[in-house]
Amino acid sequence: MDQRFMKAYPNVDRKCTTNRKGLPACNFNTNNCFVSDSKGSWTHVKEGKNGPVPPYEKGYVYLDGNNSQGEPIKMHSEISSGTRAICVDFYYASTGDASIPINIYIQKDSTRYARVRQIKANTGGEWQNDAFSCCLPNLKSSIKFAVEARSTEAGIAAIDYMDIRLSKMSCENNELVCYPPLPSQGPMDPPNNAPACPSNQEKLDNLSCDFTAENKTSPQNCGWNVAPGWDIRQKWDGTGQYDIIYSISTTEQNASLLSDIPNDLESMCLEIQFATIDTEENLDHVFSIRVVTQEESSLWGAAYEYKASNTSVWKKNSFDGPLPTTEDRKIQIISNLEGLKIDYIHIRTSNKSRATDVPRETLETWKTIFSCSSSSSVFLCGMKPDSSSKSKWSNGSVTDSVLRGNLDKLKFDL
């Protein structure tokens, strides 16, 4: 066996095995193990035959520019059902001075491919190496693994040693996630200018939670009452550390997080780091925050977009304002989106004064009393008016604006 196939991927996946069962590993020495989307588009160069680049070892495949003419052409093979995680190692080369795009895709569902690798090849005929690992979705049937390139008369793309092996890394989120991530994905953590509570304000540890657990069966909810519609999961697949909660339901009784508020706490700043899965929608209303008692429920805030929200995988919102004066209050966070991930909830003291009781939710009071990092055209920490219908607020008055989004479960009068 080629020793290059035995390396351990120290910078990618330390749990990569030598098992290739059910995977489309191919060294291209005797034939092309992949199937071209267009017959003859990917050409196999056998051992001892001449091709556009010198062989890396024996045989390889390349995409003929006369066939491609700049159009993307794929070649694909199958990943068997039941495969949990894979590690991939391959070699590529290109000719000419042009930058040749090479992409790798994995089938995400019955109709969609996800691009998991993106290379701009400009190797001058030399072979270069790339490696990555992926956690796969729950495979009930085989899915396609595809290589795509765009060759022209000015330059061609060549592929060799497409080695794909099973990995033992921990993957329990049932999501297609690969790392290192694509450069276009951006960093994992929010930028420094994301909305946050002031660090000089006292953190209330008895109300805050990082949701870090030793294992899946021993969650650490820090006193928060977590409804059955939340699941403990991994922030980043492959680490084996359970450190987020994940909403698997959007019904109020199942998608709720609940924690007591001390009676002497007049105001607070709440900071939440979160992410969504497989959605192109904006962040408005993916969760809502309420202050509840036995008699009433007041809407205290909701998720909102901010200027840098699309630059990172994880997002951050903060909410700073006074609390109702009632006793036996609880803070309630409700997921309005299946697949909402929460990394942490941090609560700090606030200098927001409260001369009188907190007014109920009206456009004017929420614009002026509560502090949310959003534009002046947005109220209720990101909620936008919809003039198509009327709604009753918690004080019983009727307004011409209702909250846009999946907020039909919110009850303003109990």
Order of alpha helices (4+ residues) and beta strands (2+ residues): beta-beta-beta-alpha-beta-beta-beta-beta-beta-beta-beta-beta-beta-beta-beta-beta-beta-beta-beta-beta-beta-beta-alpha-beta-beta-beta-beta-beta
